[in-house]
Structures are given as C-alpha cells and as structure tokens.
Amino acid sequence: METNGTTPNSHESQPSNGSEISSKEKRTEKDVFVNHAEIAWHEMRKEWVGDASHKPRRAPREPIMSLTTTYEDLLLSSEPFQQPIPLAEMVDFLVDIWLEEGLYD
C-alpha cells in the first residue's frame, strides 16, 4: 500500500467555499451547551427559598445566652438550655472565645 503523506480527511485538499462557513456558524449556534440540570436546580431553589419580597422581615431577637456567659459555664452546666440557641449565636460565641484564647486567627 502506497501513501503520499496525505490523509483522506485532510482539510487542505478540500476547496473552501461559502457553504462550509455557514454550516460552521450554524453548528456553533446549535451546539451551545445548555446546562439543564443547573436550570432545574435554580427553579427548585426558588420553590424552596421563595420570593424574598413577599416574606415579612423579622425583628432581631435578643440573644438567648447572656453576654456574661463563659465557656466554662457551658461546660460545667448539665442543665439543658431554656430554649434552643440559634447556630449563628453559638458560632459567634465560640469565635469570641477562641479569639480571646488565641486559638482562632
């Protein structure tokens, strides 16, 4: 079998014409990737979260833990809290303690 260094699919041997350009343009427009899973995720998120403009604004609550509460107070007490402590409040409390002790930079 004799080869002349060209492949049958080589673009160099094919003449260029206007129809190739238009088919490439059509292909790029048609082949634009659409992430349907992301679109569906955003739609489901809207259902979960809802429209923020229709939700009433909550007034800020007073902290459940006293400002004088220490880490030792929490560790030494075996009694449950009178009401659940919001996660954000507990995180703020722990970060303050860790900053004081030099454990959080």
C-alpha positions as a printed NumPy array, in Angstrom:
array([[  0.   ,   0.   ,   0.   ],
       [  1.444,   3.309,  -1.021],
       [  0.793,   6.571,   0.815],
       [  1.52 ,  10.037,  -0.387],
       [  1.589,  11.705,   3.048],
       [ -1.971,  12.99 ,   2.967],
       [ -4.942,  11.627,   4.807],
       [ -8.31 ,  11.253,   3.168],
       [ -9.854,  13.565,   5.784],
       [ -7.291,  16.305,   5.275],
       [ -8.867,  19.743,   5.009],
       [ -6.002,  21.026,   2.868],
       [ -7.124,  19.037,  -0.157],
       [-10.72 ,  20.214,   0.058],
       [-11.628,  23.502,  -1.546],
       [-13.011,  26.145,   0.744],
       [-16.376,  27.589,  -0.126],
       [-19.042,  29.74 ,   1.494],
       [-21.281,  26.815,   2.409],
       [-18.653,  25.444,   4.82 ],
       [-18.566,  28.719,   6.741],
       [-22.308,  28.911,   7.065],
       [-22.513,  25.277,   8.234],
       [-19.831,  26.006,  10.866],
       [-21.755,  29.064,  12.044],
       [-24.944,  27.051,  12.277],
       [-23.131,  24.303,  14.151],
       [-21.714,  26.662,  16.778],
       [-25.116,  28.262,  17.331],
       [-26.793,  24.877,  17.612],
       [-24.055,  23.284,  19.739],
       [-24.166,  25.89 ,  22.508],
       [-24.109,  23.993,  25.786],
       [-27.196,  24.427,  27.936],
       [-26.922,  23.089,  31.462],
       [-30.443,  21.809,  32.012],
       [-29.571,  20.429,  35.448],
       [-28.448,  23.88 ,  36.615],
       [-31.629,  25.463,  35.301],
       [-33.727,  22.846,  37.11 ],
       [-31.692,  23.391,  40.295],
       [-32.338,  27.144,  40.227],
       [-36.062,  26.55 ,  39.687],
       [-36.228,  24.131,  42.647],
       [-34.228,  26.571,  44.777],
       [-36.779,  29.299,  44.021],
       [-39.5  ,  26.961,  45.294],
       [-37.551,  26.187,  48.488],
       [-36.447,  29.725,  49.228],
       [-39.483,  31.51 ,  47.897],
       [-39.713,  35.124,  46.888],
       [-37.896,  37.268,  49.45 ],
       [-40.034,  40.309,  48.634],
       [-43.161,  38.531,  49.957],
       [-41.633,  37.397,  53.25 ],
       [-42.14 ,  39.578,  56.307],
       [-38.967,  40.897,  57.88 ],
       [-38.241,  39.531,  61.332],
       [-37.176,  41.868,  64.063],
       [-33.782,  40.998,  65.532],
       [-34.123,  38.807,  68.608],
       [-32.416,  39.27 ,  71.9  ],
       [-29.553,  36.819,  72.385],
       [-30.514,  33.697,  74.33 ],
       [-27.159,  33.387,  76.065],
       [-26.148,  36.139,  78.432],
       [-23.261,  38.338,  77.393],
       [-21.541,  37.297,  80.607],
       [-21.788,  33.569,  79.848],
       [-18.386,  31.924,  79.753],
       [-17.173,  28.777,  78.067],
       [-16.738,  27.167,  81.475],
       [-20.372,  27.978,  82.327],
       [-21.466,  25.967,  79.317],
       [-19.149,  23.048,  80.043],
       [-19.927,  22.803,  83.754],
       [-23.701,  23.005,  83.407],
       [-25.598,  19.77 ,  82.888],
       [-28.967,  21.503,  82.562],
       [-30.453,  21.987,  79.102],
       [-30.922,  25.486,  77.78 ],
       [-34.308,  27.076,  78.359],
       [-34.746,  27.407,  74.605],
       [-32.72 ,  26.35 ,  71.554],
       [-29.736,  28.565,  70.753],
       [-29.557,  29.623,  67.104],
       [-26.497,  28.349,  65.288],
       [-25.332,  31.855,  64.359],
       [-25.374,  32.9  ,  68.012],
       [-23.408,  29.832,  69.107],
       [-20.841,  30.333,  66.341],
       [-20.374,  33.986,  67.335],
       [-19.948,  32.933,  70.961],
       [-17.335,  30.273,  70.138],
       [-15.399,  32.544,  67.784],
       [-15.225,  35.206,  70.506],
       [-13.908,  32.627,  72.986],
       [-11.365,  31.269,  70.501],
       [-10.17 ,  34.787,  69.678],
       [ -9.666,  35.547,  73.382],
       [ -7.671,  32.329,  73.844],
       [ -5.638,  32.851,  70.668],
       [ -6.977,  29.687,  69.062],
       [ -8.546,  31.394,  66.065],
       [ -6.545,  33.706,  63.829]])
